[in-house]
Amino acid sequence: MLGEERPDWRFTEYCYEILVTRVLLEFSNVKLLDYEQRSPELEASSNSFAAMAIAHLKTQSTHQQPQER
């Protein structure tokens, strides 16, 4: 789960090498921005993830507007 602001950026792999050994991890991900259009659904939910997602999305939408928080 990513809380990153750029809608087009997705972290899909991690790779490192030590001497002649290479390790590559590939994975899918979800961004909190993916849930931005689902705010009414999240607000109506009793799921603790929904509350965290709403708080994060509100924080991003009021960046540099502390009076709006």
Residue pairs with C-beta under 8 A, 6 or more apart in sequence:
1 29
1 30
1 31
1 32
2 10
2 11
2 29
2 30
2 31
2 32
3 31
3 32
3 56
3 60
4 11
4 31
4 33
5 33
5 60
7 31
7 33
10 29
10 31
11 29
12 26
12 27
12 28
12 29
13 24
13 25
13 26
13 27
14 24
14 25
15 22
15 23
15 24
15 25
16 22
16 23
17 23
32 53
32 56
32 57
32 60
33 57
33 60
35 42
35 53
35 57
36 57
39 54
39 57
41 50
42 50
42 51
42 53
42 54
43 50
43 54
45 51
58 69
59 69
62 68
62 69
